[in-house]
Amino acid sequence: PTVDGTSTDEADDNNYGFEDPYSVGEDDAEEQQRQQQSQYSTGLNDQDDDDDPGQNGQDNYYYEDDEDEYYDDEGKPLSSKSYLDQDDPESYRDEYHDEHYYYDEVDDEERRRRARRRRALCCCLILLCCLLLLIILLIIFLLSLQKNDDGSQTDPPTYAPFVDDTDDDYYYDDDIILAPGVKTTPMAPWNRYCEDSEGQDMTEEGFRNVFDQCDCTGEIYFVPQDVQDMRNLILERVAPKFYGNNFTVPLESCDPINLAMIWLASGDNRDAGEPRQRLAAALVFFQMNGTIWDYTDEFLSELNECLWMGIQCNNRDTVNSFALDTNNLFGYLPSELGALSGLATIAVTRVHLTGTIPTELFYMPRLRELRLYANRMKGPIPPDVQYATKLESLRLETNFLSGSLVTELGAVSTLTDLNIGFNDFVKNIPTEIGQLKRLKYLRMSRNMLSGRLPTEMGRMDALEVLAIQDNLLYGSIPS
């Protein structure tokens, strides 16, 4: 039956020249279903608008399609609502449910397209950020290259070359053997009062101190035989290190070197250290009136000489520093200190040194500092100063040194500190001073220097302090 209730045959008779939509073949069935679905969707969307009469006086049952139109018995076109079941609008969807899933797939495809567009946009943003970062790094690199081309780059650090022969590892390779393990007669401590020690040549503490013998009688008159034998061995093996071969000194002499040898030969004063160093330190004690020092901590004791006051040693027990400052010393500075080739520092300041500067000190191969200021020394600076090839600090201020400044000072190229102020030096400043390229501190004030300043002093690039006041100089400062 048709939609209006007539039979198929009656519909064929009353089709008014229109083709029956249900008379199509099986090949067109699928195409008609799609068209009907489209018509049904359009009718549902316009349901609210069809409640009122349409334009041109048409009612709710009017339906127009581009391809097919449906009419009732009176010849009026039928809308999709009247063609379908108006009481159950969802019936069409139940019948053609495959079309419902078709539209869901279209929506999924649209969502996938939007997701792809978002992903593409995110990738573009990430690539843009990476490109900006790369451009910034490239600009920084180009700026650094330009800075290096300007010559403002930092020079690589330089390190001093490694030197095996330093103060810390130096030692004497000529061992001196003096009857190890042999203990001779000890020497008693000194006594400042001759009346108390007179006639006491031997006591429980040992034989009378040689210092007391010389102080009371002017000579050494008693030395035990075993001590004499050991002294002769020292004279044979140790003395040549200071004075060369064939050196001799009478046993009764009060010469400081004889007193030092007798002390070293007595008791057990040899095995605790190096004989040459102990003899030189004992010589300093006797020559500089050690009995009246303010401090004599462990001096001339049986302990190693590195533990005596004012003496320092390296890790091989070689003396590298000798400093006796402000200790009421009197006398001459022993030239025998020059035999201690391991010495790097000699400092005897603010005491009562007299005499001249020993020339032997400038031949010491490792001497770096020589400080003899605030004493009573006289004479000029020896020309032998040129042989102090490692001397860095020479401080002779506040003495009674005199004469003209020797030109050999300019040969000490390692000098960084030269202080000769508060002396009596005269005449011109030698031009060779300008050769001291490493000199930082030059103090020559309170002398009687005269003339002009050498123009060569203007080439002393390292100079930081220049003190030349209170002299007889004139003219301008060299540029």
PEGI-V59898 format. One record per pair of residues at least 12 apart in sequence whose ideal C-beta (glycine too) atoms are under 10 Angstrom apart, sorted by the first residue. I is the first residue (numbers start at 1). J is the second residue. If there is no record, write none. Layout:
{{I J} {I J}}
//
This chain:
{{2 14} {2 15} {2 20} {2 21} {2 22} {2 70} {2 72} {2 73} {3 21} {3 22} {3 70} {3 71} {3 72} {3 73} {3 78} {3 82} {3 83} {3 84} {3 85} {4 70} {4 71} {4 72} {4 73} {4 74} {4 78} {4 82} {5 73} {6 73} {8 20} {8 22} {8 23} {10 73} {11 23} {11 73} {14 71} {14 73} {14 75} {15 71} {16 71} {16 75} {18 68} {18 69} {18 70} {18 71} {19 68} {21 35} {21 36} {21 68} {21 69} {21 70} {21 83} {31 67} {32 67} {32 68} {33 92} {33 95} {33 96} {33 98} {33 99} {34 96} {34 99} {34 102} {35 65} {35 66} {35 67} {35 68} {36 65} {36 68} {36 80} {36 83} {36 84} {36 92} {36 95} {36 96} {36 99} {37 92} {37 93} {37 95} {37 96} {37 98} {37 99} {37 100} {37 102} {37 103} {38 65} {38 80} {38 99} {39 63} {39 64} {39 65} {39 67} {39 68} {39 70} {39 79} {39 80} {39 81} {39 83} {39 84} {39 92} {40 80} {40 81} {40 83} {40 84} {40 89} {40 91} {40 92} {40 93} {40 96} {40 99} {41 80} {41 92} {41 93} {41 99} {41 103} {42 63} {42 65} {42 79} {42 80} {43 63} {43 79} {43 80} {43 81} {43 82} {43 83} {43 84} {43 86} {43 89} {43 92} {44 80} {44 81} {44 84} {44 89} {44 90} {44 92} {44 93} {46 60} {46 63} {46 79} {46 80} {46 81} {47 60} {47 79} {47 80} {47 81} {47 86} {47 89} {50 62} {50 63} {50 79} {50 81} {54 79} {58 76} {58 77} {58 79} {59 76} {59 79} {60 79} {60 81} {60 82} {60 86} {61 76} {61 77} {61 78} {61 79} {61 80} {61 81} {61 82} {61 83} {62 76} {62 77} {62 78} {62 79} {62 82} {63 77} {63 78} {63 79} {63 80} {63 81} {63 82} {63 83} {64 77} {64 79} {65 77} {65 80} {70 82} {70 83} {80 92} {165 365} {165 366} {166 314} {166 320} {166 344} {166 366} {167 312} {167 313} {167 314} {167 315} {167 318} {167 320} {167 321} {167 342} {167 343} {167 344} {167 345} {167 366} {167 368} {168 314} {168 315} {168 316} {168 318} {168 320} {169 314} {169 315} {169 316} {169 318} {170 314} {170 315} {170 316} {170 318} {170 320} {170 341} {170 342} {170 343} {170 344} {170 365} {170 366} {171 274} {171 314} {171 315} {171 316} {171 317} {171 318} {171 342} {172 241} {172 274} {172 275} {172 276} {172 277} {172 316} {172 317} {172 318} {172 340} {172 341} {172 342} {174 241} {174 276} {175 274} {175 275} {176 233} {176 234} {176 237} {176 238} {176 241} {176 270} {176 274} {176 275} {176 276} {176 279} {177 233} {177 237} {177 270} {177 275} {178 230} {178 233} {178 234} {178 236} {178 237} {178 238} {178 264} {178 265} {178 269} {178 270} {178 271} {178 275} {179 229} {179 230} {179 233} {179 265} {179 270} {179 271} {180 270} {180 271} {181 268} {181 270} {181 271} {182 226} {182 229} {182 230} {182 233} {182 268} {182 270} {182 271} {183 226} {183 230} {183 266} {183 267} {183 268} {183 269} {183 270} {183 271} {184 206} {184 224} {184 225} {184 226} {184 227} {184 228} {184 229} {184 230} {184 231} {184 265} {184 266} {184 267} {184 268} {184 269} {184 270} {185 202} {185 206} {185 207} {185 223} {185 224} {185 225} {185 226} {185 227} {185 228} {185 230} {185 265} {185 266} {185 267} {186 205} {186 206} {186 207} {186 224} {186 227} {186 266} {186 267} {186 268} {186 269} {186 302} {187 205} {187 206} {187 207} {187 208} {187 209} {187 210} {187 211} {187 212} {187 223} {187 224} {187 227} {187 262} {187 263} {187 265} {187 266} {187 267} {187 269} {187 300} {188 200} {188 201} {188 202} {188 203} {188 204} {188 205} {188 206} {188 207} {188 208} {188 209} {188 210} {188 212} {188 266} {189 203} {189 205} {189 206} {189 209} {189 211} {189 212} {189 291} {189 300} {190 208} {190 209} {190 210} {190 211} {190 212} {190 213} {190 215} {190 290} {190 291} {190 300} {191 208} {191 209} {191 211} {191 212} {191 215} {191 216} {191 291} {192 211} {192 212} {192 215} {192 291} {192 292} {193 212} {193 215} {193 216} {194 212} {194 213} {194 215} {194 216} {194 217} {195 216} {196 212} {197 209} {197 212} {197 213} {197 215} {197 216} {198 212} {198 216} {198 217} {200 212} {201 213} {201 221} {201 222} {201 223} {201 224} {202 222} {202 224} {206 224} {206 227} {206 266} {206 267} {207 222} {207 223} {207 224} {207 227} {207 262} {207 266} {208 220} {208 221} {208 222} {208 223} {209 259} {209 262} {209 263} {209 266} {209 291} {210 222} {210 223} {210 227} {210 254} {210 258} {210 259} {210 260} {210 261} {210 262} {210 263} {210 266} {210 286} {211 254} {211 259} {211 263} {211 285} {211 286} {211 289} {211 290} {211 291} {212 291} {213 252} {213 254} {213 259} {213 262} {214 252} {214 253} {214 254} {214 255} {214 256} {214 258} {214 259} {214 286} {215 254} {215 291} {217 252} {217 254} {218 252} {218 254} {219 250} {219 251} {219 252} {219 253} {219 254} {220 250} {220 251} {220 252} {220 253} {220 254} {220 255} {220 258} {220 259} {220 262} {221 251} {221 252} {222 252} {223 251} {223 252} {223 262} {223 265} {223 266} {224 265} {224 266} {226 265} {226 266} {227 261} {227 262} {227 263} {227 264} {227 265} {227 266} {227 267} {228 251} {228 262} {228 265} {229 265} {230 261} {230 262} {230 264} {230 265} {230 266} {230 267} {230 269} {230 270} {231 249} {231 251} {231 258} {231 261} {231 262} {231 263} {231 264} {231 265} {231 266} {232 248} {232 251} {232 261} {232 265} {233 261} {233 265} {233 270} {233 275} {234 260} {234 261} {234 262} {234 264} {234 265} {234 270} {234 275} {234 279} {235 247} {235 248} {235 249} {235 251} {235 257} {235 258} {235 261} {235 265} {236 248} {237 275} {237 276} {238 260} {238 261} {238 264} {238 270} {238 274} {238 275} {238 276} {238 278} {238 279} {238 280} {239 257} {239 261} {239 276} {239 279} {239 336} {241 275} {241 276} {241 279} {241 280} {241 336} {241 339} {241 340} {241 341} {242 257} {242 276} {242 279} {242 280} {242 283} {242 334} {242 335} {242 336} {242 337} {242 338} {242 339} {242 340} {242 360} {243 257} {243 336} {243 339} {249 261} {254 286} {255 283} {255 286} {255 287} {256 282} {256 283} {256 284} {256 285} {256 286} {256 287} {256 288} {256 289} {256 290} {256 331} {256 332} {256 334} {256 336} {257 279} {257 280} {257 282} {257 283} {257 286} {257 287} {257 334} {257 336} {258 283} {258 286} {259 282} {259 283} {259 285} {259 286} {259 287} {260 278} {260 279} {260 280} {260 281} {260 282} {260 283} {260 284} {260 285} {260 286} {260 287} {260 300} {260 334} {260 336} {261 279} {261 282} {261 283} {262 282} {262 286} {263 278} {263 279} {263 282} {263 283} {263 285} {263 286} {263 300} {264 278} {264 279} {264 281} {264 282} {264 283} {264 300} {267 302} {268 302} {269 282} {269 300} {269 301} {269 302} {270 302} {271 302} {271 304} {272 301} {272 302} {272 303} {272 304} {272 305} {272 306} {272 307} {273 302} {273 303} {273 304} {273 305} {273 306} {273 307} {273 308} {273 313} {273 317} {273 319} {274 304} {274 305} {274 306} {274 313} {274 316} {274 317} {274 318} {274 319} {274 340} {274 342} {275 305} {276 319} {276 336} {276 339} {276 340} {276 341} {277 304} {277 305} {277 306} {277 308} {277 311} {277 313} {277 317} {277 318} {277 319} {277 322} {277 339} {277 340} {277 342} {277 343} {278 300} {278 304} {278 305} {278 308} {278 319} {279 305} {279 336} {279 339} {280 305} {280 319} {280 322} {280 334} {280 336} {280 337} {280 338} {280 339} {280 340} {280 343} {281 299} {281 300} {281 305} {281 308} {281 310} {281 311} {281 319} {281 322} {281 334} {281 337} {281 340} {282 299} {282 300} {282 305} {282 308} {283 334} {283 335} {283 336} {283 337} {284 299} {284 310} {284 311} {284 322} {284 324} {284 329} {284 331} {284 333} {284 334} {284 336} {284 337} {284 348} {285 299} {285 300} {285 308} {285 324} {285 329} {285 334} {286 300} {286 331} {286 334} {287 329} {287 330} {287 331} {287 332} {287 333} {287 334} {287 336} {288 324} {288 327} {288 328} {288 329} {288 330} {288 331} {288 332} {288 333} {288 334} {288 348} {288 351} {288 352} {288 353} {289 328} {289 329} {289 330} {289 331} {289 352} {290 324} {290 327} {290 328} {290 329} {290 330} {290 331} {292 328} {292 329} {292 330} {293 309} {293 310} {293 324} {293 327} {293 328} {293 329} {293 330} {293 351} {294 326} {294 327} {294 328} {294 329} {294 351} {295 309} {295 310} {295 324} {295 326} {295 327} {295 328} {296 308} {296 309} {296 327} {297 309} {297 310} {298 311} {299 311} {299 324} {304 317} {305 317} {305 319} {306 318} {306 319} {306 320} {309 323} {309 324} {309 327} {310 322} {310 323} {310 324} {310 325} {310 327} {310 347} {310 348} {311 323} {311 324} {312 344} {312 345} {313 342} {314 342} {314 344} {316 342} {317 342} {318 340} {318 341} {318 342} {318 343} {318 366} {319 337} {319 340} {319 342} {319 343} {319 344} {320 340} {320 342} {320 343} {320 344} {320 345} {320 366} {320 368} {321 342} {321 343} {321 344} {321 345} {321 346} {321 347} {321 368} {321 369} {322 337} {322 340} {322 343} {322 344} {322 345} {322 346} {322 347} {322 348} {323 345} {323 346} {323 347} {323 348} {323 349} {323 369} {323 371} {324 346} {324 347} {324 348} {324 349} {324 350} {324 351} {324 353} {325 347} {325 348} {325 349} {325 350} {325 351} {325 371} {325 374} {326 348} {326 349} {326 350} {326 351} {326 374} {327 348} {327 349} {327 350} {327 351} {327 352} {328 351} {328 352} {329 348} {329 349} {329 350} {329 351} {329 352} {329 353} {329 375} {330 351} {330 352} {330 353} {330 354} {330 376} {331 351} {331 352} {331 353} {331 354} {331 355} {332 353} {332 354} {332 355} {332 356} {332 358} {332 377} {333 346} {333 348} {333 351} {333 353} {333 354} {333 355} {333 356} {333 357} {333 358} {333 361} {333 372} {333 375} {333 377} {334 358} {334 360} {335 355} {335 356} {335 357} {335 358} {335 359} {335 360} {335 361} {336 358} {336 360} {337 358} {337 360} {337 361} {337 364} {337 367} {338 358} {338 359} {338 360} {338 361} {338 362} {338 363} {338 364} {338 367} {339 360} {339 363} {339 364} {340 364} {340 366} {340 367} {341 363} {341 364} {341 365} {341 366} {341 367} {342 364} {342 365} {342 366} {343 361} {343 364} {343 365} {343 366} {343 367} {343 368} {343 369} {343 370} {344 364} {344 365} {344 366} {344 367} {344 368} {344 369} {344 390} {344 392} {345 366} {345 367} {345 368} {345 369} {345 370} {345 371} {345 393} {346 358} {346 361} {346 364} {346 367} {346 368} {346 369} {346 370} {346 371} {346 372} {347 369} {347 370} {347 371} {347 372} {347 373} {347 393} {347 395} {348 370} {348 371} {348 372} {348 373} {348 374} {348 375} {348 377} {349 371} {349 372} {349 373} {349 374} {349 375} {349 395} {349 397} {349 398} {350 373} {350 374} {350 375} {350 398} {351 372} {351 374} {351 375} {351 376} {352 374} {352 375} {352 376} {353 372} {353 374} {353 375} {353 376} {353 377} {353 399} {354 375} {354 376} {354 377} {354 378} {354 399} {354 400} {355 375} {355 376} {355 377} {355 378} {355 379} {356 377} {356 378} {356 379} {356 380} {356 381} {356 382} {356 401} {357 370} {357 372} {357 377} {357 378} {357 379} {357 380} {357 381} {357 382} {357 384} {357 385} {357 394} {357 396} {357 399} {357 401} {358 372} {358 382} {358 384} {359 382} {359 383} {359 384} {359 385} {359 387} {360 382} {360 384} {361 382} {361 384} {361 385} {361 388} {361 391} {362 381} {362 382} {362 383} {362 384} {362 385} {362 386} {362 387} {362 388} {362 389} {362 391} {362 394} {362 408} {362 412} {363 384} {363 387} {363 388} {363 389} {364 387} {364 388} {364 389} {364 390} {364 391} {365 387} {365 388} {365 389} {365 390} {366 389} {366 390} {367 387} {367 388} {367 389} {367 390} {367 391} {367 392} {367 393} {367 394} {368 388} {368 390} {368 391} {368 392} {368 393} {368 414} {368 416} {369 390} {369 391} {369 392} {369 393} {369 394} {369 395} {369 417} {370 385} {370 388} {370 391} {370 392} {370 393} {370 394} {370 395} {370 396} {371 393} {371 394} {371 395} {371 396} {371 397} {371 417} {371 419} {372 394} {372 395} {372 396} {372 397} {372 398} {372 399} {372 401} {373 394} {373 395} {373 396} {373 397} {373 398} {373 399} {373 419} {373 420} {373 421} {373 422} {373 423} {374 395} {374 396} {374 397} {374 398} {374 399} {374 422} {375 396} {375 397} {375 398} {375 399} {375 400} {375 401} {376 398} {376 399} {376 400} {377 396} {377 398} {377 399} {377 400} {377 401} {377 423} {378 399} {378 400} {378 401} {378 402} {378 403} {378 423} {378 424} {379 399} {379 400} {379 401} {379 402} {379 403} {380 401} {380 402} {380 403} {380 404} {380 405} {380 406} {380 423} {380 424} {380 425} {381 394} {381 396} {381 401} {381 402} {381 403} {381 404} {381 405} {381 406} {381 408} {381 409} {381 420} {381 423} {381 425} {382 406} {382 408} {383 406} {383 407} {383 408} {383 409} {383 411} {384 406} {384 408} {385 406} {385 408} {385 409} {385 411} {385 412} {385 415} {386 406} {386 407} {386 408} {386 409} {386 410} {386 411} {386 412} {386 413} {386 432} {387 408} {387 411} {387 412} {388 408} {388 411} {388 412} {388 414} {388 415} {389 411} {389 412} {389 413} {389 414} {390 412} {390 414} {391 412} {391 413} {391 414} {391 415} {391 416} {391 417} {391 418} {392 412} {392 414} {392 415} {392 416} {392 417} {392 418} {392 438} {392 439} {393 414} {393 415} {393 416} {393 417} {393 418} {393 419} {393 441} {394 409} {394 412} {394 415} {394 416} {394 417} {394 418} {394 419} {394 420} {395 417} {395 418} {395 419} {395 420} {395 421} {395 441} {395 443} {396 418} {396 419} {396 420} {396 421} {396 422} {396 423} {396 425} {397 418} {397 419} {397 420} {397 421} {397 422} {397 423} {397 443} {397 444} {397 445} {397 446} {397 447} {398 419} {398 420} {398 421} {398 422} {398 423} {398 446} {399 420} {399 421} {399 422} {399 423} {399 424} {400 422} {400 423} {400 424} {401 420} {401 422} {401 423} {401 424} {401 425} {401 447} {402 423} {402 424} {402 425} {402 426} {402 447} {402 448} {403 423} {403 424} {403 425} {403 426} {403 427} {404 425} {404 426} {404 427} {404 428} {404 429} {404 430} {404 449} {405 420} {405 425} {405 426} {405 427} {405 428} {405 429} {405 430} {405 432} {405 433} {405 444} {405 447} {405 449} {406 430} {406 432} {407 430} {407 431} {407 432} {407 433} {407 435} {408 430} {408 432} {409 429} {409 430} {409 432} {409 433} {409 435} {409 436} {409 439} {410 430} {410 431} {410 432} {410 433} {410 434} {410 435} {410 436} {410 456} {411 432} {411 435} {411 436} {412 432} {412 435} {412 436} {412 438} {412 439} {413 435} {413 436} {413 437} {413 438} {413 439} {414 436} {414 438} {414 439} {415 433} {415 435} {415 436} {415 437} {415 438} {415 439} {415 440} {415 441} {415 442} {416 436} {416 438} {416 439} {416 440} {416 441} {416 462} {416 464} {417 438} {417 439} {417 440} {417 441} {417 442} {417 443} {417 465} {418 433} {418 436} {418 439} {418 440} {418 441} {418 442} {418 443} {418 444} {419 441} {419 442} {419 443} {419 444} {419 445} {419 465} {419 467} {420 442} {420 443} {420 444} {420 445} {420 446} {420 447} {420 449} {421 442} {421 443} {421 444} {421 445} {421 446} {421 447} {421 467} {421 468} {421 469} {421 470} {421 471} {422 443} {422 444} {422 445} {422 446} {422 447} {422 470} {423 444} {423 445} {423 446} {423 447} {423 448} {423 449} {424 446} {424 447} {424 448} {425 444} {425 446} {425 447} {425 448} {425 449} {425 471} {426 447} {426 448} {426 449} {426 450} {426 471} {426 472} {427 447} {427 448} {427 449} {427 450} {427 451} {427 472} {428 449} {428 450} {428 451} {428 452} {428 453} {428 454} {428 473} {429 442} {429 444} {429 447} {429 449} {429 450} {429 451} {429 452} {429 453} {429 454} {429 456} {429 457} {429 468} {429 471} {429 473} {430 454} {430 456} {431 453} {431 454} {431 455} {431 456} {431 457} {432 454} {432 456} {433 453} {433 454} {433 456} {433 457} {433 460} {434 453} {434 454} {434 455} {434 456} {434 457} {434 458} {434 459} {434 460} {434 463} {434 478} {435 456} {435 459} {435 460} {436 456} {436 457} {436 460} {436 462} {436 463} {437 459} {437 460} {437 461} {437 462} {437 463} {438 460} {438 461} {438 462} {438 463} {439 457} {439 460} {439 461} {439 462} {439 463} {439 464} {439 465} {439 466} {440 460} {440 462} {440 463} {440 464} {440 465} {441 462} {441 463} {441 464} {441 465} {441 466} {441 467} {442 457} {442 460} {442 463} {442 464} {442 465} {442 466} {442 467} {442 468} {443 465} {443 466} {443 467} {443 468} {443 469} {444 466} {444 467} {444 468} {444 469} {444 470} {444 471} {444 473} {445 466} {445 467} {445 468} {445 469} {445 470} {445 471} {446 467} {446 468} {446 469} {446 470} {446 471} {447 468} {447 470} {447 471} {447 472} {447 473} {448 470} {448 471} {448 472} {449 468} {449 470} {449 471} {449 472} {449 473} {450 471} {450 472} {450 473} {450 474} {451 471} {451 472} {451 473} {451 474} {451 475} {452 473} {452 474} {452 475} {452 476} {452 477} {452 478} {453 466} {453 468} {453 473} {453 474} {453 475} {453 476} {453 477} {453 478} {454 478} {455 475} {455 476} {455 478} {455 479} {456 478} {457 477} {457 478} {458 477} {458 478} {458 479} {459 478} {460 478}}
//
